[in-house]
């Protein structure tokens, strides 16, 4: 994994709203830092890096679709009372954009903006936006984690060493996770590494670990899949004899069940290989409710299912 140098000096300037230079940094040296994170992945990074120095409130819990999530009144209050708001950016929290843009009293940091532009994918079908699902390439996600570290150091310089030490340990865990995924992916023959899911959340995963990825819906779940989309994907699965397809915790199951039925009508039996966590982590307090546990769960489910022998339908 590449070394991620400190960029704390520029963190507050490089915020999503462009107003950080006019904000007064709160004095948090004698108290815990109040953080609002939009997604569980970001909140988990903040907890691991901040430790006892931070209180983290995550707005989007398990099963939540960030593409469609709209801020509640309580969310607006929490954002206004926070010392700092950490969000993914890259158009992930599309429906929350207006709330984040209207924030004039709280520092906001889009952690995805710390990822080098040359690593990002700009799908033609996503209206000129980058693919925001950056957490599924663990090495890429480490840049976002570094942005969390740098933002906390800039906000709370008196405790910089705490954030640096915690981040070093967490980034080492990410390095180990990256190695584990590569090792597990290598168990699947290259021609069997085909990942079919409800929407295109796993393209970075596929690029990093050697999987061909197909999603029924597009990058954003705001786009609906039509009958032709289901038919085309079913034909692809049947022709390639793909043994398993996958549901997602934040996307209705019916989308993949429709594909499964369409495949069976073609005389091939594809199983639902399990549930993957895509845009949201698992329940709080579970192993899948952490970033490390969520990604480990996903790769274990994917590899186990794709190693099955494909079957014929009735």
C-alpha positions as CSV (number, residue, x, y, z in Angstrom):
1,X,0.0,0.0,0.0
2,X,1.3,3.4,-0.9
3,X,2.5,5.8,1.8
4,X,0.0,8.4,2.6
5,X,1.7,11.7,3.7
6,X,0.1,14.3,5.9
7,X,-1.9,17.0,4.2
8,X,-3.3,18.6,7.2
9,X,-2.3,22.1,6.3
10,X,-4.7,22.1,3.4
11,X,-7.6,20.1,4.8
12,X,-9.9,23.0,5.7
13,X,-9.4,24.7,2.5
14,X,-10.2,21.6,0.5
15,X,-13.8,21.2,1.8
16,X,-16.9,20.6,-0.3
17,X,-18.4,24.0,0.3
18,X,-15.4,26.1,-0.2
19,X,-16.1,28.2,2.9
20,X,-13.7,26.6,5.3
21,X,-11.2,29.5,5.1
22,X,-13.9,31.8,6.5
23,X,-14.9,29.5,9.4
24,X,-13.5,29.8,12.9
25,X,-12.0,26.6,14.1
26,X,-13.6,25.6,17.4
27,X,-11.4,25.1,20.4
28,X,-11.7,21.3,21.1
29,X,-8.4,20.9,23.0
30,X,-10.2,20.4,26.3
31,X,-13.2,18.3,25.1
32,X,-14.1,15.5,22.7
33,X,-14.6,16.4,19.0
34,X,-18.1,16.1,17.8
35,X,-18.1,14.4,14.4
36,X,-21.0,13.8,12.0
37,X,-20.3,11.2,9.3
38,X,-22.8,10.5,6.5
39,X,-22.0,6.8,6.0
40,X,-21.0,4.0,8.2
41,X,-17.7,3.5,6.4
42,X,-16.6,7.1,7.1
43,X,-17.9,6.9,10.7
44,X,-15.9,3.7,11.3
45,X,-12.8,5.4,10.1
46,X,-13.4,8.4,12.4
47,X,-13.9,6.1,15.4
48,X,-10.7,4.1,14.7
49,X,-8.6,7.2,14.1
50,X,-10.2,9.5,16.8
51,X,-10.5,6.9,19.6
52,X,-11.5,8.5,22.9
53,X,-11.0,12.0,21.5
54,X,-14.1,11.9,19.4
55,X,-17.9,11.4,19.5
56,X,-19.1,10.1,16.2
57,X,-22.7,10.3,14.9
58,X,-23.4,8.4,11.7
59,X,-26.5,9.6,9.8
60,X,-27.0,6.6,7.5
61,X,-27.3,3.3,9.3
62,X,-27.4,-0.3,8.0
63,X,-29.6,-0.9,5.0
64,X,-29.7,2.8,4.0
65,X,-29.2,3.8,0.4
66,X,-27.0,6.9,0.4
67,X,-28.0,7.8,-3.2
68,X,-31.6,8.4,-2.1
69,X,-31.1,9.4,1.5
70,X,-32.6,12.8,2.4
71,X,-31.6,14.6,5.6
72,X,-34.1,14.7,8.4
73,X,-34.7,17.6,10.7
74,X,-32.6,15.8,13.3
75,X,-29.8,15.4,10.8
76,X,-29.8,19.1,10.1
77,X,-29.6,19.9,13.8
78,X,-26.8,17.4,14.3
79,X,-24.8,18.9,11.4
80,X,-25.2,22.3,12.8
81,X,-24.0,21.2,16.3
82,X,-21.0,19.2,15.0
83,X,-17.5,20.4,15.0
84,X,-16.9,18.8,11.7
85,X,-18.9,16.9,9.1
86,X,-17.2,14.1,7.1
87,X,-18.9,12.9,3.9
88,X,-18.0,10.8,0.9
89,X,-18.6,13.3,-1.8
90,X,-18.2,12.3,-5.5
91,X,-22.0,12.7,-5.7
92,X,-22.7,9.7,-3.4
93,X,-24.9,11.7,-1.0
94,X,-26.8,13.2,-3.9
95,X,-30.0,14.0,-2.2
96,X,-28.2,15.6,0.8
97,X,-26.1,17.9,-1.4
98,X,-28.3,20.9,-0.7
99,X,-28.1,20.5,3.1
100,X,-24.3,20.2,3.0
101,X,-24.0,23.2,0.6
102,X,-26.2,25.3,3.0
103,X,-24.0,24.6,6.0
104,X,-22.3,27.8,6.9
105,X,-21.2,27.2,10.5
106,X,-19.7,23.7,10.4
107,X,-16.5,22.5,8.7
108,X,-17.3,20.0,6.0
109,X,-14.8,17.6,4.5
110,X,-15.5,15.4,1.5
111,X,-13.1,12.5,2.2
112,X,-13.4,11.2,-1.4
113,X,-11.7,14.3,-2.7
114,X,-8.4,13.1,-1.2
115,X,-8.3,10.2,-3.7
116,X,-6.0,11.0,-6.6
117,X,-8.1,11.8,-9.6
118,X,-6.3,9.4,-11.9
119,X,-7.5,6.5,-9.7
120,X,-11.1,7.4,-10.1
121,X,-13.5,6.1,-12.7
122,X,-15.9,8.3,-14.6
123,X,-18.5,6.0,-16.1
124,X,-20.1,7.3,-19.3
125,X,-23.6,6.5,-18.0
126,X,-23.2,8.5,-14.7
127,X,-23.7,11.9,-16.2
128,X,-20.0,13.0,-16.1
129,X,-19.6,12.1,-12.4
130,X,-17.0,9.9,-10.8
131,X,-18.1,6.5,-9.5
132,X,-18.4,7.2,-5.8
133,X,-18.1,3.6,-4.5
134,X,-14.4,4.1,-3.6
135,X,-14.4,2.0,-0.4
136,X,-14.4,-1.3,-2.3
137,X,-10.8,-0.8,-3.4
138,X,-9.2,-1.0,0.0
139,X,-6.0,0.7,-1.2
140,X,-8.1,3.5,-2.7
141,X,-10.1,3.8,0.5
142,X,-6.9,4.3,2.5
143,X,-6.6,7.8,0.9
144,X,-10.1,8.7,2.3
145,X,-9.0,7.4,5.7
146,X,-5.9,9.6,5.5
147,X,-8.3,12.5,4.8
148,X,-10.1,11.8,8.0
149,X,-6.8,11.7,9.9
150,X,-5.7,15.0,8.4
151,X,-9.0,16.7,9.1
152,X,-8.8,15.7,12.8
153,X,-5.2,16.9,13.1
154,X,-6.1,20.2,11.5
155,X,-9.0,20.7,13.8
156,X,-7.3,19.4,17.0
157,X,-3.6,19.8,16.6
158,X,-2.9,19.4,20.3
159,X,-3.7,15.7,19.9
160,X,-2.0,15.2,16.5
161,X,0.1,12.3,17.8
162,X,-3.0,10.4,18.9
163,X,-4.5,10.7,15.4
164,X,-1.3,9.8,13.7
165,X,-0.7,6.7,15.8
166,X,-4.3,5.5,15.5
167,X,-4.3,6.1,11.8
168,X,-1.0,4.2,11.3
169,X,-2.5,1.2,13.1
170,X,-5.7,1.3,11.1
171,X,-4.0,1.8,7.8
172,X,-1.9,-1.3,8.6
173,X,-5.1,-3.2,9.2
174,X,-6.3,-2.0,5.7
175,X,-3.1,-3.2,4.2
176,X,-3.7,-6.7,5.7
177,X,-7.3,-6.6,4.5
178,X,-6.1,-5.7,0.9
179,X,-3.8,-8.7,1.0
180,X,-6.5,-11.0,2.3
181,X,-8.9,-10.1,-0.5
182,X,-6.3,-10.7,-3.2
183,X,-5.5,-14.1,-1.7
184,X,-9.2,-15.1,-1.6
185,X,-9.9,-13.8,-5.1
186,X,-7.0,-15.9,-6.4
187,X,-8.9,-19.0,-5.3
188,X,-11.5,-18.4,-8.0
189,X,-10.4,-19.3,-11.6
190,X,-10.1,-16.1,-13.7
191,X,-12.9,-17.2,-16.0
192,X,-15.3,-17.6,-13.0
193,X,-14.6,-14.2,-11.5
194,X,-17.8,-12.6,-12.5
195,X,-19.7,-10.6,-9.9
196,X,-23.4,-9.9,-10.7
197,X,-25.2,-7.6,-8.2
198,X,-28.2,-5.3,-8.1
199,X,-26.4,-2.1,-9.0
200,X,-22.9,-1.1,-10.1
201,X,-21.3,-0.6,-6.7
202,X,-18.4,-3.0,-7.2
203,X,-16.5,-1.7,-10.2
204,X,-13.5,-0.6,-8.1
205,X,-13.6,-3.9,-6.4
206,X,-13.5,-5.7,-9.7
207,X,-10.7,-3.5,-11.1
208,X,-8.6,-4.0,-8.0
209,X,-9.1,-7.7,-7.5
210,X,-9.7,-9.1,-11.0
211,X,-13.5,-9.5,-11.2
212,X,-15.7,-8.8,-14.2
213,X,-18.6,-6.8,-12.6
214,X,-22.2,-6.6,-13.9
215,X,-25.0,-4.6,-12.1
216,X,-28.6,-4.6,-13.0
217,X,-29.0,-0.9,-12.1
218,X,-26.5,1.8,-12.8
219,X,-24.0,3.5,-10.5
220,X,-26.9,5.2,-8.7
221,X,-29.9,3.3,-7.5
222,X,-32.0,6.4,-8.5
223,X,-32.1,4.9,-12.0
224,X,-34.6,2.1,-12.4
225,X,-33.9,-1.1,-14.2
226,X,-36.3,-2.0,-17.0
227,X,-37.5,-5.3,-18.5
228,X,-34.8,-5.1,-21.2
229,X,-32.1,-4.7,-18.5
230,X,-33.3,-7.8,-16.7
231,X,-33.5,-9.8,-20.0
232,X,-30.1,-8.8,-21.1
233,X,-28.5,-9.6,-17.8
234,X,-30.3,-12.9,-17.6
235,X,-29.0,-13.9,-21.1
236,X,-25.5,-13.0,-20.1
237,X,-25.7,-15.2,-16.9
238,X,-27.1,-18.1,-18.7
239,X,-24.6,-17.9,-21.6
240,X,-21.6,-17.7,-19.2
241,X,-23.1,-20.3,-16.8
242,X,-22.4,-18.1,-13.8
243,X,-23.3,-20.1,-10.7
244,X,-24.3,-17.3,-8.4
245,X,-25.6,-13.7,-8.2
246,X,-25.9,-11.5,-5.2
247,X,-28.4,-9.3,-3.4
248,X,-27.4,-6.1,-1.6
249,X,-28.4,-5.0,1.9
250,X,-29.4,-1.5,0.7
251,X,-31.2,-2.5,-2.5
252,X,-34.6,-4.3,-2.6
253,X,-34.3,-8.0,-3.1
254,X,-36.9,-8.1,-5.9
255,X,-34.5,-6.7,-8.4
256,X,-32.2,-9.7,-8.3
257,X,-35.1,-12.1,-7.8
258,X,-36.4,-10.9,-11.2
259,X,-33.1,-11.7,-12.8
260,X,-33.0,-15.1,-11.2
261,X,-36.4,-15.9,-12.6
262,X,-35.5,-14.7,-16.0
263,X,-32.4,-16.9,-16.0
264,X,-34.4,-20.0,-15.0
265,X,-36.8,-19.3,-17.9
266,X,-33.7,-19.8,-20.1
267,X,-33.2,-23.3,-18.6
268,X,-30.3,-22.4,-16.3
269,X,-30.4,-22.4,-12.5
270,X,-28.5,-19.5,-10.9
271,X,-28.6,-19.3,-7.1
272,X,-28.6,-16.2,-5.0
273,X,-25.1,-16.6,-3.5
274,X,-25.8,-14.4,-0.4
275,X,-26.2,-10.8,0.7
276,X,-23.4,-8.3,0.2
277,X,-23.0,-5.0,1.9
278,X,-22.6,-2.3,-0.7
279,X,-23.6,1.2,0.2
280,X,-24.1,0.6,3.9
281,X,-22.4,-1.6,6.5
282,X,-24.1,-4.1,8.7
283,X,-25.9,-3.5,12.0
284,X,-24.0,-1.6,14.7
285,X,-22.3,-4.0,17.2
286,X,-21.8,-6.8,14.6
287,X,-18.6,-7.7,12.8
288,X,-20.2,-6.6,9.5
289,X,-21.0,-3.2,11.2
290,X,-17.3,-2.4,10.8
291,X,-15.5,-1.6,7.6
292,X,-13.0,-4.4,8.0
293,X,-15.8,-6.9,8.9
294,X,-18.0,-5.7,6.1
295,X,-15.4,-6.1,3.4
296,X,-14.2,-9.4,4.8
297,X,-17.8,-10.7,4.8
298,X,-18.3,-9.6,1.2
299,X,-15.2,-11.3,-0.2
300,X,-15.9,-14.5,1.7
301,X,-19.5,-14.7,0.4
302,X,-18.4,-13.9,-3.2
303,X,-15.6,-16.5,-3.3
304,X,-17.6,-19.2,-1.6
305,X,-20.6,-18.8,-4.0
306,X,-18.5,-18.5,-7.2
307,X,-16.7,-21.7,-6.4
308,X,-20.0,-23.6,-6.6
309,X,-20.7,-25.8,-9.6
310,X,-23.4,-24.2,-11.8
311,X,-26.7,-26.1,-12.1
312,X,-29.4,-26.6,-14.7
313,X,-32.9,-25.3,-14.0
314,X,-36.1,-27.2,-14.6
